[in-house]
């Protein structure tokens, strides 16, 4: 059985963190992108069960996003 994977852009935001938590509860392997942000903001992800894999980057960096997609595939 293959594990379902999800990539959430902006996972440290309110909507992204709630979506990440929901998908973790459903058994997904969750990856999220975030800009370099203070530790206080990243704590939204730290409280989630199973903790998502955080990747730092900006949506305007296409090469980094392509590399990330290949990595989590």
N, CA, C and O of each residue as an XYZ file, in Angstrom:
292
protein
N       0.846     -1.189      0.000
C       0.000      0.000      0.000
C       0.883      1.241      0.000
O       1.777      1.373      0.836
N       0.636      2.131     -0.920
C       1.433      3.344     -1.001
C       0.841      4.420     -0.100
O      -0.374      4.509      0.080
N       1.718      5.220      0.451
C       1.303      6.318      1.313
C       0.933      7.504      0.445
O       1.682      7.871     -0.461
N      -0.203      8.098      0.710
C      -0.600      9.302     -0.018
C       0.219     10.468      0.500
O       0.489     10.577      1.696
N       0.613     11.344     -0.427
C       1.440     12.496     -0.077
C       0.722     13.770     -0.475
O      -0.019     13.813     -1.457
N       0.962     14.804      0.313
C       0.377     16.112      0.019
C       1.450     17.173      0.161
O       2.303     17.092      1.045
N       1.405     18.171     -0.715
C       2.282     19.328     -0.634
C       1.403     20.550     -0.407
O       0.539     20.865     -1.226
N       1.627     21.228      0.695
C       0.831     22.407      1.049
C       1.738     23.627      1.012
O       2.718     23.708      1.752
N       1.402     24.577      0.143
C       2.154     25.825      0.117
C       1.602     26.730      1.204
O       0.389     26.825      1.391
N       2.488     27.387      1.911
C       2.050     28.262      2.994
C       1.545     27.491      4.201
O       0.552     27.885      4.814
N       2.205     26.411      4.549
C       1.724     25.541      5.625
C       1.799     26.198      7.000
O       1.135     25.746      7.932
N       2.593     27.253      7.143
C       2.677     27.909      8.447
C       1.546     28.903      8.671
O       1.417     29.454      9.763
N       0.732     29.137      7.657
C      -0.413     30.026      7.808
C      -1.585     29.306      8.451
O      -1.534     28.092      8.643
N      -2.618     30.023      8.778
C      -3.769     29.455      9.470
C      -4.428     28.343      8.661
O      -4.626     27.243      9.177
N      -4.763     28.604      7.425
C      -5.438     27.597      6.602
C      -4.527     26.409      6.311
O      -4.957     25.257      6.382
N      -3.277     26.689      5.988
C      -2.331     25.622      5.686
C      -2.087     24.704      6.865
O      -1.970     23.491      6.696
N      -2.008     25.279      8.069
C      -1.759     24.440      9.241
C      -2.965     23.555      9.548
O      -2.796     22.395      9.924
N      -4.168     24.083      9.393
C      -5.365     23.259      9.612
C      -5.477     22.151      8.570
O      -5.830     21.020      8.903
N      -5.180     22.467      7.324
C      -5.218     21.457      6.269
C      -4.168     20.375      6.528
O      -4.436     19.185      6.362
N      -2.974     20.801      6.936
C      -1.924     19.846      7.248
C      -2.321     18.896      8.366
O      -2.078     17.692      8.282
N      -2.929     19.435      9.404
C      -3.369     18.602     10.522
C      -4.434     17.601     10.076
O      -4.390     16.434     10.467
N      -5.376     18.044      9.273
C      -6.429     17.165      8.782
C      -5.848     16.020      7.949
O      -6.226     14.861      8.121
N      -4.935     16.356      7.053
C      -4.342     15.329      6.195
C      -3.475     14.361      6.987
O      -3.449     13.169      6.678
N      -2.759     14.849      8.011
C      -1.975     13.954      8.856
C      -2.886     12.963      9.574
O      -2.558     11.783      9.695
N      -4.026     13.447     10.045
C      -4.983     12.562     10.721
C      -5.526     11.496      9.773
O      -5.890     10.403     10.206
N      -5.581     11.815      8.480
C      -6.088     10.864      7.489
C      -4.988      9.944      6.960
O      -5.233      9.137      6.064
N      -3.780     10.062      7.510
C      -2.701      9.166      7.140
C      -1.800      9.630      6.014
O      -0.972      8.854      5.535
N      -1.935     10.858      5.583
C      -1.089     11.388      4.514
C       0.310     11.696      5.047
O       0.491     11.990      6.229
N       1.283     11.622      4.157
C       2.607     12.147      4.441
C       2.554     13.592      3.958
O       2.386     13.841      2.764
N       2.695     14.534      4.865
C       2.491     15.945      4.531
C       3.827     16.674      4.410
O       4.686     16.591      5.288
N       3.973     17.385      3.303
C       5.119     18.256      3.063
C       4.560     19.659      2.908
O       3.497     19.851      2.317
N       5.273     20.633      3.438
C       4.794     22.004      3.325
C       5.915     22.961      3.014
O       7.043     22.784      3.473
N       5.605     23.970      2.237
C       6.582     25.012      1.940
C       6.287     26.227      2.800
O       5.139     26.544      3.110
N       7.365     26.892      3.171
C       7.243     28.107      3.964
C       8.430     28.999      3.663
O       9.527     28.522      3.375
N       8.199     30.282      3.733
C       9.312     31.218      3.634
C      10.078     31.143      4.945
O       9.596     30.554      5.913
N      11.245     31.723      4.985
C      11.988     31.778      6.242
C      11.149     32.611      7.209
O      10.933     33.803      6.993
N      10.688     31.976      8.261
C       9.808     32.644      9.211
C      10.323     32.414     10.627
O      11.057     31.456     10.871
N       9.948     33.280     11.555
C      10.390     33.111     12.937
C       9.862     31.817     13.552
O       8.856     31.267     13.106
N      10.551     31.347     14.571
C      10.172     30.099     15.251
C       8.754     30.177     15.802
O       8.052     29.166     15.832
N       8.324     31.344     16.234
C       6.983     31.473     16.809
C       5.904     31.134     15.776
O       4.848     30.613     16.137
N       6.154     31.419     14.521
C       5.184     31.119     13.465
C       5.251     29.637     13.102
O       4.216     29.019     12.852
N       6.457     29.056     13.068
C       6.614     27.642     12.742
C       5.976     26.740     13.794
O       5.708     25.572     13.512
N       5.729     27.242     14.980
C       5.135     26.429     16.042
C       3.755     25.922     15.674
O       3.301     24.930     16.245
N       3.075     26.563     14.744
C       1.764     26.065     14.301
C       1.895     24.651     13.762
O       1.001     23.825     13.942
N       3.010     24.375     13.101
C       3.233     23.042     12.542
C       3.732     22.069     13.602
O       3.440     20.875     13.533
N       4.468     22.560     14.564
C       5.065     21.681     15.564
C       4.031     20.970     16.416
O       4.300     19.884     16.930
N       2.864     21.553     16.575
C       1.838     20.936     17.399
C       1.070     19.828     16.696
O       0.261     19.149     17.329
N       1.298     19.633     15.421
C       0.537     18.651     14.654
C       1.089     17.254     14.872
O       2.302     17.048     14.911
N       0.183     16.301     15.015
C       0.583     14.905     15.163
C       1.275     14.430     13.902
O       0.804     14.694     12.795
N       2.378     13.736     14.058
C       3.086     13.221     12.902
C       3.970     14.262     12.243
O       4.751     13.920     11.355
N       3.878     15.481     12.634
C       4.631     16.624     12.116
C       4.910     16.565     10.613
O       5.489     15.600     10.113
N       4.499     17.586      9.922
C       4.772     17.653      8.482
C       6.259     17.912      8.227
O       6.974     18.404      9.100
N       6.700     17.582      7.047
C       8.067     17.867      6.632
C       8.081     19.290      6.088
O       7.401     19.583      5.105
N       8.849     20.178      6.719
C       8.917     21.567      6.267
C      10.052     21.750      5.281
O      11.163     21.260      5.486
N       9.753     22.463      4.208
C      10.734     22.803      3.185
C      10.676     24.315      3.018
O       9.597     24.895      2.898
N      11.835     24.941      3.011
C      11.861     26.390      2.906
C      12.062     26.817      1.466
O      12.875     26.249      0.736
N      11.320     27.809      1.082
C      11.437     28.321     -0.271
C      10.338     29.321     -0.561
O       9.473     29.587      0.273
N      10.392     29.853     -1.734
C       9.437     30.861     -2.179
C       8.796     30.354     -3.462
O       9.461     29.728     -4.287
N       7.533     30.616     -3.628
C       6.829     30.144     -4.815
C       7.362     30.739     -6.111
O       7.093     30.215     -7.192
N       8.107     31.817     -6.012
C       8.669     32.413     -7.221
C       9.946     31.695     -7.667
O      10.471     31.992     -8.740
N      10.448     30.761     -6.866
C      11.650     30.000     -7.205
C      11.237     28.666     -7.827
O      11.159     27.643     -7.147
N      10.975     28.701     -9.129
C      10.473     27.524     -9.835
C      11.400     26.328     -9.776
O      10.941     25.194     -9.634
N      12.704     26.564     -9.884
C      13.659     25.455     -9.861
C      13.609     24.721     -8.530
O      13.687     23.493     -8.495
N      13.481     25.459     -7.439
C      13.414     24.834     -6.119
C      12.134     24.004     -5.984
O      12.155     22.911     -5.419
N      11.035     24.522     -6.499
C       9.768     23.784     -6.420
C       9.805     22.490     -7.232
O       9.306     21.458     -6.781
N      10.385     22.542     -8.406
C      10.514     21.342     -9.226
C      11.380     20.318     -8.496
O      11.050     19.132     -8.474
N      12.478     20.763     -7.902
C      13.341     19.864     -7.146
C      12.619     19.257     -5.961
O      12.805     18.079     -5.653
N      11.796     20.051     -5.294
C      11.033     19.554     -4.156
C      10.016     18.499     -4.590
O       9.871     17.466     -3.936
N       9.325     18.755     -5.674
C       8.354     17.785     -6.172
C       9.021     16.457     -6.547
O       8.471     15.386     -6.287
N      10.195     16.530     -7.151
C      10.919     15.312     -7.498
C      11.380     14.572     -6.244
O      11.397     13.341     -6.207
N      11.750     15.334     -5.225
C      12.239     14.735     -3.978
C      11.144     13.984     -3.235
O      11.389     12.895     -2.715
N       9.947     14.544     -3.178
C       8.879     13.899     -2.393
C       8.086     12.875     -3.199
O       7.264     12.152     -2.635
N       8.310     12.803     -4.469
C       7.586     11.876     -5.328
C       7.822     10.509     -4.876
O       7.300      9.564     -5.467
